[in-house]
Amino acid sequence: MESRYLETVRRIAPRPLIGREAELAELAAFCMGEDGDWYRWWRAPAWTGKSALMSWFVLQPPPGVRVVSFFITARFAEQNDRVAFTDVVMEQLLDLLGQEKPPLLSEATREAHLFGLLNEAAQACQLQGERLVLLVDGLDEDRGVTTGVDAHSIAKLLPPLSVAGMRVIVSGRPNPPIPGDVPQDHPLRDARIVRVLGRSSAATAIKNEAKRELVRLLNGSPIERDLLGLLTAAGGGLGVENLAELVGVEPWEVYEQLHSVSGRTFAARQSRFQPDTGPEVFVLGHEELQITAAQRLGSLRLAGYRERLHAWAEGYRQQGWPAGTPEYLLRGYYRMLQADGDHTRMIAYATDSGRHDRMLDITGGDAAALSEIVAIQDVILAHDEPDLGSLLMLSMHRNDLADRNNSIPTELPSIWVLLGQRARAEALARSITNPTQQAQALTTLAKVVAGAGDFDWAETIAGSIIDPYEQAWALTVLAKVVAGAGDLDRAGTLTGRAETVADSITDSYEQTQALTAIAKAAAGAGDFDRAETLADRAETIARSITNPNQQAWELTALAKVVAGAGHFDRARMLTDRAETIAGSITAWYERAQALTAITKVVAGAGDFDRAETIARSITHPIQRAGALTALAKVVAGAGDFDRAETIARSITNPNEQAQALTAIAKAAAGAGDLDRARTLADRAEMIARSITNPNQRAQALSALAKAAAGAGDLDRARTLADRAETIARSIIHPIQRAGALTALAKVVAGAGDFDRAETIARNITNPSGQVQALNTLAKVVAGAGDFDRAETIARSITNPNEQAQALTAIAKAAAGAGDL
């Protein structure tokens, strides 16, 4: 797969390269050799032809050599520091590996990903009988060396150790010297790697021609001087439409002027963030031209051109940064302010929420916005007396960006995959700053990607999760998806990888959870030997858990997995142990919850007698009723309606008995036993009407209405819903009333009566309760396929987080239905 960055290299390369046969041969020998140095530094003064040689070599490497390159361009603010280097090189490495384009990673993880990808790509090339070469041109043009107290050079990011035969080629002028942040033992400090590049006659001719063009432009027409002045002041990155707007002429006039010169003065480059669709932008053709143009124009004239740029930017700011805002104003302009030391404007633009919203829309993440804030914070902190007010304002805006990333629904990134925007999907997931929520988003994303058949990318996403517990969980989820697709070998590899990760989990409770989940995935993939081994390990660790509640829950969970694999004797042993441990739990509620969980697992294994005994051993009457209700549902699900009904009728709590009878009625209807279903429903309704607590009575009647609607008895469902609504509205406690009406609205919507459901939801007087009801309603309506109405409901929700959750659910439903 060819990287899009090669198009930028093609715009740099000469046509053709003249007189460099010996140098090309030496470069090829260096890249293909087995011994000697693995770094090579080509040095020469300006206008020697370094970039021409390097770009030609990148485009036409020797057989078996894979080149990843970056051309540092001081006069182009988009391509002159370590952030640009990291992003561009990472994109190429991922293209080489056949993986998705990188997201805009945080400052904390971007470079770590780069180093890991370099090693991975070098090893992948070696396995294919090839060699990876990293080529960096213009090391002297790195502007990261001089900006910000914490700024670092690109040179520091170059690999200090060779991996899998990788080679590194750099080029630049003899000065400035190697940046001070490069370690003393780095290969760049070895004088033996230096090669001096002789001057090319072709390069000299180009230099002379470019300088003549520059002089002509400096003395040319007003439009020619303006184009030169604006591109010099801006630091490059302006397109034809941008320049036309700034100069006050038609775009075709700008186009003709830019293309009337030989191409040595003005050079075209791709859009940074929209390389496939964005307009090309222009820079001066050589760093020496930038320097000379700035000197000849003078500080006064350059200041005038910067004022034009400021006024232009202010115009878009006053418009609220509309769609179509020039990309330069979202990235390059800030670099110009930084280079010019315009700290007042830097602060203003780094705290402009509208601008950062537009940047998010273009880039898919907030990394670029956060880097701007960090840049001006570094500048302020470097002062002897920092401006605390500005620092506070910047910190607040930075926190706002973090908060909005934490509010991103964890399922939203996966929807962008369904819509075909993979890079945006991963960028959005990684922009979530809460580690647990980010891991959940990445896990969901990996699952959806795997479901689409891209197992490689899915595994990369899962493997990038930092927390070992979350990563093991993600790999386990992925193993299940892959096994479901029939690739059992790969599923086995994933469970093995998950187990390795789980070994590094230090918390016994979390480690047991992970191993139990992996054992279940292994059994699902048919690898019963591994599943048994994992179950052994999980049991050993579970028995070491000192918290009795946690130990009981984990032994119960493991018993469920073991029973699912058909090992009922071992499951019995585990549930026996769990029951014993549960009996030692001092908190009655936790003890009851643990015993209820054991009841369900034992019943699920088919031992109804023992399950009932465990349920009835719970001393608290309400919790015992809950356990018996859960048991009755499991027994009914197994088709034993007589026993399920007997259990249900033994429940003394009317609310729980009504729930149990309703569940059995639903199961009986599903099995075609309609007479039994009606009898049970009648009994459940009679009991529900006897419940004195209005909240519980409304909930019970709502559940009955849902069951009736599911059985097709819509008249009865409406009658029950009417009664439930009347009772719900009589509830005095506002939160309980809102909860009852929300449950009812969901039932009514599920029956297809959206108008009535929306009326119920909007009549909830508790603000937060109404929001939750509308959120629930929007999801149900979307699930029924009425996306327009669902969206209207969602957009009426005033709470941003709830609205985002609702819109995400609607988008997922629409994408699943093919409405892209």
C-alpha positions in Angstrom: 0.0 0.0 0.0 1.6 3.3 -1.1 1.7 6.1 1.5 0.0 9.4 0.6 3.1 11.2 1.8 4.9 10.0 -1.4 2.8 12.6 -3.2 4.6 15.3 -1.1 7.9 13.7 -2.0 7.1 13.7 -5.7 6.5 17.5 -5.5 10.0 17.9 -4.0 11.9 15.6 -6.3 13.7 16.9 -9.5 12.8 15.9 -13.0 15.2 14.2 -13.5 18.1 13.9 -11.1 21.3 14.8 -12.9 24.9 13.7 -12.0 24.3 11.8 -8.8 24.9 8.2 -10.0 27.8 7.7 -7.5 25.9 9.0 -4.5 22.8 6.8 -5.4 25.1 3.8 -5.7 26.6 4.5 -2.2 23.2 5.0 -0.7 22.0 1.7 -2.2 25.1 -0.1 -0.9 24.6 1.3 2.6 21.0 0.2 2.7 21.7 -3.3 1.5 24.9 -4.0 3.3 25.1 -6.4 6.1 28.0 -5.0 8.2 29.2 -1.6 9.3 27.4 1.5 10.5 23.6 1.7 10.4 23.5 5.5 10.4 24.6 7.8 7.5 24.6 11.6 7.6 25.0 13.5 4.3 26.1 17.0 5.0 26.5 20.0 2.7 25.8 23.7 2.5 22.6 25.2 1.1 21.8 24.8 -2.6 23.9 21.6 -2.9 21.1 19.4 -3.9 20.5 17.4 -0.7 16.7 17.3 -0.9 16.9 16.5 -4.6 19.1 13.5 -3.9 17.1 12.3 -0.9 13.7 12.6 -2.6 14.9 10.8 -5.7 16.1 8.0 -3.6 12.9 7.7 -1.6 10.9 7.4 -4.9 13.3 4.9 -6.5 14.8 2.8 -3.7 16.8 -0.4 -4.4 14.9 -3.7 -4.6 14.2 -5.1 -1.2 14.4 -1.7 0.6 11.4 0.0 2.1 11.9 3.7 2.8 9.9 5.8 5.3 10.8 9.5 5.0 10.2 12.9 6.3 11.4 16.2 4.7 11.7 18.9 7.3 10.7 22.2 5.8 11.4 25.2 8.0 9.5 27.6 5.8 6.3 25.5 6.1 4.9 25.6 9.6 3.1 22.3 9.0 6.3 20.3 8.4 9.0 21.6 10.7 8.8 20.1 14.2 8.7 16.8 16.0 4.9 16.7 16.1 4.7 16.8 12.3 7.6 14.3 12.1 5.9 11.9 14.4 2.5 12.1 12.7 3.9 11.8 9.1 6.3 8.9 9.9 3.6 7.1 11.9 1.2 7.3 8.9 3.8 5.7 6.6 4.7 3.0 9.1 1.0 2.0 9.5 0.6 2.0 5.7 3.6 -0.3 5.4 2.1 -2.6 8.0 -1.3 -2.6 6.3 -2.9 -1.0 9.3 -5.3 2.0 9.6 -4.0 5.5 9.6 -3.0 6.7 13.0 -5.3 8.8 15.3 -4.2 12.1 16.7 -2.6 10.6 19.8 -2.0 12.5 23.0 1.4 14.0 23.8 1.9 11.3 26.3 1.5 8.3 23.9 2.3 9.6 20.4 6.1 9.1 20.6 5.8 5.7 22.3 3.5 4.5 19.5 6.1 5.8 17.0 8.9 3.8 18.6 6.8 0.7 18.8 5.7 1.0 15.1 9.3 1.5 14.0 10.4 -1.7 15.6 7.3 -3.6 14.4 7.8 -2.4 10.8 11.6 -3.2 10.8 10.8 -6.8 12.0 8.0 -7.2 9.5 10.4 -6.1 6.7 13.1 -8.5 7.9 10.6 -11.4 7.9 9.8 -10.6 4.2 13.5 -10.5 3.3 13.5 -6.7 3.1 15.1 -3.8 5.0 13.4 -0.8 6.6 15.2 2.6 6.0 14.2 5.8 7.9 15.2 8.9 5.9 15.1 12.4 7.3 16.0 15.4 5.1 16.7 18.9 6.4 17.7 18.1 10.0 19.0 21.7 10.3 15.6 23.1 9.5 13.9 21.6 12.7 12.1 24.5 14.4 11.2 22.4 17.5 14.8 23.0 18.8 14.0 26.6 19.5 10.4 26.8 20.5 9.1 26.2 24.0 11.0 25.4 27.2 10.1 21.8 26.9 10.5 21.5 23.1 12.6 18.7 21.8 14.3 18.1 18.5 13.4 15.6 15.8 17.0 14.4 16.1 16.2 13.1 19.6 13.4 11.0 18.2 15.7 9.1 15.8 16.2 5.5 17.0 19.3 5.0 19.2 19.5 1.2 18.6 19.2 -0.8 15.5 16.3 -3.3 15.3 16.0 -6.0 12.6 18.7 -4.5 10.4 17.1 -1.1 10.1 19.1 1.8 8.5 18.8 5.5 9.1 19.8 8.2 6.6 19.7 11.9 7.5 20.8 15.0 5.6 21.4 18.6 6.5 23.9 21.5 6.7 27.0 21.4 8.9 25.3 24.0 11.2 23.5 24.4 13.5 25.2 21.7 15.6 23.5 18.6 17.0 20.7 19.7 19.4 21.6 19.5 23.0 18.7 17.1 23.9 20.4 14.3 21.9 22.2 11.9 24.3 25.9 11.8 24.1 26.0 8.1 23.1 23.5 8.6 20.3 24.7 7.4 16.8 24.3 10.9 15.5 27.3 12.0 17.6 29.6 9.5 15.8 31.7 11.4 13.3 32.3 8.3 11.3 28.7 8.3 9.9 29.2 11.7 8.1 29.5 11.9 4.3 30.1 15.2 2.6 27.9 15.8 -0.5 29.6 17.7 -3.3 27.8 20.6 -5.1 25.8 19.7 -8.1 26.0 21.8 -11.2 22.2 21.3 -11.6 21.6 22.5 -8.1 23.7 25.6 -8.7 21.7 26.3 -11.9 18.5 25.9 -9.9 19.8 28.3 -7.2 20.7 31.0 -9.7 17.3 30.7 -11.4 15.3 30.8 -8.2 17.2 33.8 -7.0 16.6 35.6 -10.3 12.9 34.8 -9.9 12.8 36.1 -6.4 14.4 39.4 -7.4 11.8 39.7 -10.2 8.9 39.1 -7.8 10.3 41.6 -5.3 10.2 44.2 -8.1 7.2 42.8 -9.9 3.5 43.8 -10.0 1.5 44.4 -6.8 -0.1 40.9 -7.0 3.3 39.3 -7.4 4.8 41.2 -4.4 1.7 40.4 -2.3 1.8 36.7 -3.0 5.5 36.6 -2.1 4.9 38.7 1.0 1.9 36.7 2.3 3.6 33.3 1.8 6.8 34.6 3.5 4.9 36.1 6.4 2.5 33.1 6.8 5.2 30.5 6.8 3.6 28.8 3.9 0.4 26.7 3.9 -1.9 29.1 2.0 -4.0 27.8 -1.0 -5.2 29.6 -4.1 -8.6 30.5 -2.7 -6.9 31.8 0.6 -4.5 34.0 -1.3 -7.2 35.4 -3.6 -9.2 36.4 -0.6 -6.2 38.0 1.1 -5.0 39.9 -2.0 -8.5 40.8 -3.2 -8.4 39.3 -6.7 -10.0 36.3 -8.4 -8.6 32.9 -7.8 -7.7 32.3 -11.4 -5.4 35.3 -11.2 -3.6 33.8 -8.3 -3.4 30.5 -10.0 -1.8 32.0 -13.1 0.8 33.9 -11.0 1.8 30.9 -8.9 2.2 28.7 -12.0 3.9 31.4 -14.2 7.2 31.0 -12.4 9.4 27.9 -12.9 8.3 26.2 -9.7 11.5 27.0 -7.9 10.1 30.0 -6.1 6.7 28.6 -5.1 6.3 24.9 -4.4 2.9 23.1 -4.0 2.2 20.8 -1.1 -0.8 18.6 0.0 -3.3 19.6 2.6 -2.1 18.3 6.0 -5.4 17.0 7.4 -7.4 16.5 4.1 -4.7 15.2 1.6 -7.3 13.5 -0.6 -9.9 16.2 -0.7 -8.3 19.5 0.5 -6.9 22.1 -1.9 -3.1 22.1 -2.4 -1.2 24.8 -0.5 2.0 26.7 -1.4 5.4 27.4 0.3 8.5 29.1 -0.9 10.7 26.6 -2.8 13.8 26.7 -0.6 14.7 27.7 2.9 17.3 30.2 1.6 14.5 31.8 -0.5 12.5 32.2 2.7 15.4 33.9 4.5 16.3 36.1 1.5 12.6 37.1 0.9 12.2 38.0 4.6 15.4 40.1 4.5 14.5 41.9 1.3 10.9 42.6 2.3 12.0 44.0 5.6 10.3 43.8 9.0 7.9 46.7 8.3 6.4 45.2 5.1 6.3 41.7 6.7 4.4 43.2 9.7 1.9 44.7 7.2 1.3 41.3 5.7 0.9 39.7 9.1 -1.7 42.3 9.9 -3.6 41.2 6.8 -3.4 37.6 8.1 -4.6 38.8 11.5 -7.6 40.6 10.0 -8.4 37.6 7.9 -8.3 35.3 10.9 -10.4 37.7 12.9 -13.1 37.7 10.2 -13.5 34.0 10.4 -13.4 34.2 14.2 -16.3 36.7 14.2 -18.2 34.3 11.9 -17.8 31.5 14.5 -15.3 29.5 12.4 -17.9 28.2 9.9 -17.6 25.1 7.8 -15.0 25.8 5.1 -12.7 27.8 7.4 -9.3 27.7 5.8 -7.1 24.9 7.2 -4.2 27.4 7.6 -6.2 29.3 10.3 -6.7 26.0 12.2 -3.0 25.1 12.3 -0.4 27.1 10.4 -1.6 30.4 11.6 -1.0 29.5 15.2 2.6 28.4 14.3 3.1 31.8 12.8 1.9 33.5 16.0 4.3 31.3 17.9 7.2 32.1 15.7 6.4 35.8 15.8 6.1 35.8 19.6 2.5 37.1 19.5 1.5 35.7 22.9 -1.7 37.8 23.3 -3.2 36.2 20.1 -1.8 32.8 21.0 -3.8 32.9 24.3 -6.9 34.2 22.5 -6.8 31.5 19.9 -5.8 28.7 22.2 -8.9 29.4 24.4 -11.3 29.8 21.5 -13.8 27.0 21.9 -15.4 27.6 18.5 -12.1 27.3 16.7 -11.2 24.1 18.6 -14.7 22.7 17.7 -13.9 23.3 14.0 -10.4 21.7 14.5 -12.1 18.7 16.0 -14.4 18.5 13.0 -11.5 18.5 10.6 -9.0 16.3 12.5 -11.3 14.0 14.4 -9.6 14.7 17.8 -8.4 17.3 20.2 -4.7 16.6 20.1 -3.9 19.6 17.9 -5.9 21.9 20.2 -4.2 20.6 23.3 -0.8 21.0 21.8 -1.6 24.7 21.2 -2.5 25.2 24.8 0.7 23.4 26.0 2.8 25.6 23.7 1.5 28.9 25.2 1.6 27.5 28.7 5.3 26.7 28.2 5.9 30.3 27.1 4.1 31.8 30.0 5.8 29.5 32.5 9.2 30.5 31.1 8.7 34.1 32.4 10.1 35.2 35.7 6.7 36.3 36.8 4.1 34.1 34.9 0.7 35.6 34.1 -1.4 33.5 36.5 -4.7 34.7 35.1 -3.8 33.5 31.6 -2.5 30.2 33.0 -5.8 29.7 34.8 -7.9 30.5 31.7 -5.8 28.1 29.6 -6.0 25.4 32.2 -9.8 25.8 32.4 -10.1 25.5 28.6 -7.7 22.5 28.7 -10.0 20.9 31.3 -13.0 21.6 29.2 -11.5 19.7 26.3 -10.7 16.8 28.6 -14.2 16.9 30.0 -15.8 16.8 26.6 -13.6 13.9 25.6 -14.7 12.1 28.8 -18.4 12.7 27.8 -17.9 11.0 24.4 -20.2 7.9 24.4 -18.0 4.8 24.3 -20.0 3.4 21.4 -19.7 6.5 19.2 -16.2 5.7 17.8 -17.4 2.3 16.5 -20.2 4.0 14.6 -17.7 6.0 12.6 -16.3 2.6 11.5 -19.7 1.6 10.2 -19.8 4.9 8.3 -16.5 4.2 6.7 -14.4 6.8 8.6 -11.9 4.5 10.3 -9.2 7.1 11.2 -11.8 9.3 12.8 -13.2 6.3 14.8 -9.8 5.5 16.4 -8.9 9.2 16.8 -12.2 9.8 18.7 -11.7 6.7 20.9 -8.2 7.8 21.8 -9.2 11.3 22.6 -11.3 10.1 25.6 -9.1 11.0 28.5 -10.6 8.8 31.2 -8.5 5.6 30.9 -11.4 3.2 31.8 -13.8 4.8 29.3 -11.1 4.9 26.6 -10.5 1.2 27.1 -14.2 0.5 26.8 -14.4 2.6 23.6 -11.4 0.8 22.1 -12.8 -2.6 23.1 -16.1 -1.8 21.4 -14.3 -0.5 18.4 -12.1 -3.6 18.1 -15.3 -5.8 18.3 -17.0 -3.9 15.5 -13.9 -3.8 13.4 -13.5 -7.6 13.8 -17.1 -8.1 13.0 -16.4 -6.3 9.7 -13.6 -8.8 9.0 -10.5 -6.7 9.7 -9.0 -8.9 12.4 -5.5 -7.4 12.0 -6.6 -3.9 12.8 -8.9 -5.1 15.5 -6.1 -6.9 17.2 -3.9 -3.8 17.0 -6.5 -1.7 18.6 -7.1 -4.2 21.4 -3.3 -4.6 21.9 -2.8 -0.8 22.3 -4.9 -0.6 25.5 -2.4 0.1 28.3 -4.1 -1.3 31.4 -3.5 -5.1 31.4 -7.0 -5.9 32.8 -8.7 -3.9 30.2 -6.4 -5.2 27.4 -7.0 -8.8 28.4 -10.7 -8.2 28.4 -10.6 -6.6 24.9 -8.5 -9.5 23.5 -11.0 -11.9 25.0 -13.9 -10.2 23.4 -12.1 -10.2 20.1 -11.3 -13.9 20.4 -15.0 -14.6 20.7 -15.8 -12.6 17.6 -13.0 -14.3 15.6 -14.1 -17.7 16.8 -17.7 -16.9 15.8 -16.4 -16.1 12.3 -14.8 -19.5 12.1 -11.1 -18.6 12.5 -10.4 -20.9 15.4 -6.7 -20.8 15.0 -6.6 -17.1 15.4 -9.0 -17.2 18.2 -6.6 -19.5 20.0 -3.8 -17.1 19.4 -5.8 -14.3 20.8 -6.8 -16.2 24.0 -3.1 -17.1 24.4 -2.2 -13.4 24.1 -4.9 -12.5 26.5 -3.6 -15.0 29.0 -0.1 -13.6 28.8 -1.4 -10.1 29.4 -3.6 -11.4 32.3 -0.4 -12.8 33.9 0.7 -9.2 34.6 -2.5 -8.2 36.5 -1.5 -7.7 40.1 -5.0 -7.6 41.7 -6.2 -11.2 42.4 -9.9 -10.3 42.0 -9.3 -8.7 38.6 -6.9 -11.5 37.5 -9.5 -14.1 38.3 -12.1 -12.2 36.4 -9.8 -12.0 33.4 -8.8 -15.7 33.4 -12.4 -16.8 33.9 -13.5 -14.8 30.8 -10.5 -16.1 28.8 -11.4 -19.7 29.8 -15.0 -19.1 28.5 -13.6 -17.8 25.2 -11.3 -20.7 24.8 -14.1 -23.2 25.4 -16.2 -21.3 22.9 -13.4 -21.7 20.4 -13.3 -25.4 21.0 -10.0 -25.3 22.9 -11.2 -27.3 25.9 -7.7 -28.2 27.1 -6.7 -24.6 27.4 -10.0 -23.7 28.9 -9.5 -26.3 31.6 -6.0 -25.1 32.3 -7.2 -21.5 32.6 -10.1 -22.6 34.9 -7.5 -24.3 37.1 -5.5 -21.2 37.3 -8.5 -19.0 37.9 -9.7 -21.3 40.7 -6.3 -21.3 42.4 -6.2 -17.5 42.4 -9.8 -17.1 43.4 -9.2 -19.2 46.5 -6.4 -16.7 47.5 -8.8 -13.7 47.4 -9.3 -12.6 51.0 -12.5 -10.7 50.5 -15.2 -13.3 51.0 -17.8 -11.4 48.8 -15.3 -11.2 45.9 -14.2 -14.8 46.3 -17.8 -16.1 46.3 -18.7 -14.1 43.2 -15.6 -15.3 41.3 -16.0 -19.0 42.2 -19.7 -18.6 41.1 -18.7 -17.1 37.8 -16.1 -19.8 37.2 -18.7 -22.5 38.0 -20.9 -21.0 35.3 -18.1 -21.3 32.8 -17.3 -24.8 33.8 -20.9 -25.9 33.7 -21.2 -24.4 30.3 -18.4 -26.7 29.2 -20.2 -29.7 30.5 -18.1 -30.3 33.7 -21.1 -30.4 36.1 -19.2 -32.2 38.9 -16.6 -29.5 39.0 -19.2 -26.8 38.8 -21.0 -28.4 41.8 -17.7 -28.4 43.7 -17.2 -24.7 42.9 -20.7 -23.7 43.9 -20.4 -25.7 47.1 -17.3 -23.7 47.9 -18.9 -20.4 46.9 -22.0 -21.2 49.1 -19.8 -21.9 52.1 -17.8 -18.6 51.5 -21.1 -16.7 51.0 -22.3 -17.9 54.4 -19.3 -16.1 56.0 -20.2 -12.7 54.5 -21.2 -10.5 57.4 -23.2 -7.9 55.4 -26.7 -9.4 54.9 -27.3 -7.6 51.5 -24.0 -8.8 50.0 -24.6 -12.3 51.4 -28.0 -12.4 49.8 -26.7 -11.1 46.5 -24.0 -13.8 46.4 -26.4 -16.6 47.2 -28.8 -15.3 44.5 -26.0 -15.5 42.0 -25.2 -19.0 43.1 -28.9 -20.0 42.8 -29.0 -18.9 39.2 -25.8 -20.7 38.2 -26.9 -23.9 40.0 -30.4 -23.7 38.3 -28.7 -23.0 34.9 -26.8 -26.3 35.4 -30.2 -28.0 35.8 -30.1 -28.8 39.5 -33.4 -27.1 40.4 -33.7 -28.8 43.8 -30.4 -27.6 45.1 -31.0 -24.1 43.6 -34.3 -23.9 45.4 -32.7 -25.0 48.7 -30.0 -22.3 48.3 -32.6 -19.6 47.5 -34.8 -20.5 50.5 -31.7 -20.4 52.8 -31.6 -16.6 52.4 -32.9 -15.2 55.6 -34.0 -11.7 54.5 -37.6 -12.0 53.1 -37.3 -9.5 50.3 -33.9 -10.8 49.1 -35.2 -14.4 49.4 -38.2 -13.4 47.2 -35.8 -11.9 44.7 -33.8 -15.1 44.5 -36.9 -17.3 44.1 -38.1 -14.9 41.3 -34.8 -15.3 39.5 -35.1 -19.1 40.0 -38.6 -19.2 38.7 -37.5 -17.4 35.5 -34.6 -19.9 34.9 -36.9 -22.9 35.5 -39.6 -21.4 33.1 -36.9 -20.7 30.5 -36.0 -24.4 30.7 -39.7 -25.2 29.9 -40.7 -26.6 33.3 -43.7 -24.3 33.7 -45.4 -26.4 36.5 -42.4 -26.2 38.8 -41.8 -22.5 37.9 -45.4 -21.7 38.8 -45.2 -23.6 42.1 -42.0 -21.6 43.0 -43.7 -18.3 42.0 -46.8 -19.0 44.0 -44.7 -19.7 47.1 -43.3 -16.2 47.0 -44.9 -14.1 49.7 -43.8 -10.7 48.5 -46.6 -9.6 46.0 -44.3 -7.4 43.9 -41.8 -10.3 43.4 -44.6 -12.8 42.8 -46.2 -10.6 40.2 -42.8 -10.3 38.4 -42.2 -14.1 38.5 -45.7 -14.9 37.2 -45.3 -12.3 34.5 -42.0 -13.9 33.4 -43.5 -17.4 33.4 -46.5 -16.1 31.4 -44.2 -14.6 28.8 -42.2 -17.9 28.5 -45.4 -19.9 28.2 -46.7 -17.7 25.5 -43.4 -18.0 23.6 -43.7 -21.8 23.9 -47.2 -21.6 22.4 -49.0 -22.5 25.7 -51.4 -19.5 25.4 -54.0 -20.8 27.9 -51.4 -21.1 30.6 -50.0 -17.7 29.7 -53.5 -16.1 30.0 -54.1 -17.7 33.4 -50.7 -16.7 34.7 -51.2 -13.1 33.4 -54.6 -12.9 35.1 -53.1 -14.1 38.3 -50.2 -11.7 38.0 -52.5 -8.8 37.3 -54.7 -9.6 40.3 -51.6 -9.7 42.6 -50.2 -6.5 41.0 -53.4 -4.6 41.8 -53.1 -5.7 45.4 -49.7 -4.2 45.8 -50.0 -1.3 48.2 -46.8 0.5 47.3 -47.8 2.7 44.3 -44.3 2.6 42.7 -44.1 -1.2 42.9 -47.7 -1.5 41.6 -47.0 0.8 38.6 -43.8 -1.1 37.8 -45.6 -4.5 38.0 -48.5 -3.3 35.8 -46.0 -1.9 33.3 -44.3 -5.3 33.1 -47.6 -7.0 32.5 -48.4 -4.5 29.8 -45.1 -5.3 28.1 -45.8 -9.0 28.3 -49.4 -8.6 26.9 -48.1 -6.5 24.0 -45.4 -9.1 23.3 -48.1 -11.8 23.2 -50.1 -9.7 20.7 -52.9 -8.8 23.2 -52.8 -5.1 22.5 -56.2 -4.2 24.0 -55.1 -5.7 27.4 -51.7 -4.0 27.1 -53.5 -0.6 26.7 -55.7 -1.2 29.6 -52.8 -2.2 31.8 -50.8 0.8 30.6 -53.7 3.1 31.4 -53.9 1.8 34.9 -50.1 1.9 35.4 -50.0 5.5 34.2 -52.7 6.6 36.6 -50.9 4.9 39.5 -47.5 6.3 38.5 -48.8 9.8 38.4 -50.1 9.4 42.0 -46.6 8.6 43.3 -45.5 11.5 45.6 -41.7 11.0 45.4 -40.6 12.8 42.2 -37.7 10.5 41.4 -39.8 7.3 41.9 -42.6 8.9 39.9 -40.2 9.7 37.1 -38.7 6.2 37.2 -42.2 4.6 37.0 -43.3 6.8 34.1 -40.0 6.2 32.2 -40.5 2.5 32.5 -44.1 2.9 31.2 -43.1 5.2 28.3 -40.6 2.5 27.2 -43.3 -0.2 27.3 -45.8 1.9 25.4 -43.2 2.8 22.8 -42.3 -0.8 22.5 -45.9 -1.5 21.7 -45.7 1.0 18.9 -47.7 3.9 20.4 -45.0 6.5 20.0 -47.3 9.5 20.4 -48.6 8.3 23.8 -45.1 7.3 24.9 -43.7 10.8 24.1 -46.6 12.4 25.9 -45.9 10.4 29.0 -42.2 11.2 28.9 -42.7 14.9 28.4 -45.2 15.2 31.2 -42.6 14.0 33.7 -42.0 17.1 35.9 -38.6 16.1 37.3 -36.1 17.6 34.9 -33.5 14.8 35.1 -36.2 12.2 35.0 -37.7 13.7 31.9 -34.3 13.7 30.2 -33.7 10.1 31.0 -37.2 9.2 29.8 -36.7 11.0 26.5 -33.3 9.3 26.1 -34.9 5.9 26.6 -37.7 6.7 24.3 -35.4 7.9 21.5 -33.5 4.6 21.6 -36.7 2.6 21.4 -38.1 4.6 18.5 -34.8 4.3 16.7 -34.8 0.5 17.3 -38.2 0.5 15.6 -36.7 2.2 12.5 -38.3 5.6 12.8 -35.0 7.5 12.8 -36.4 10.9 12.0 -38.7 10.9 15.0 -36.0 9.4 17.2 -33.6 12.2 16.2 -36.2 14.9 16.8 -36.8 13.5 20.3 -33.0 13.2 21.0 -32.3 16.8 19.9 -35.0 18.1 22.3 -33.0 16.7 25.2 -31.4 19.5 27.1 -28.6 17.6 28.9 -25.6 17.3 26.5 -24.4 14.0 27.8 -27.8 12.4 27.6 -28.4 13.9 24.1 -25.0 12.5 23.0 -25.9 9.1 24.3 -29.3 9.1 22.5 -27.9 10.4 19.2 -25.2 7.7 19.4 -27.8 5.0 19.8 -29.8 6.3 16.9 -26.7 6.6 14.7 -25.8 3.0 15.6 -29.3 1.8 14.7 -29.3 3.7 11.5 -25.9 2.4 10.4 -27.0 -1.1 11.3 -30.1 -0.7 9.1 -27.9 0.5 6.2 -29.0 4.2 6.5 -25.5 5.6 6.1 
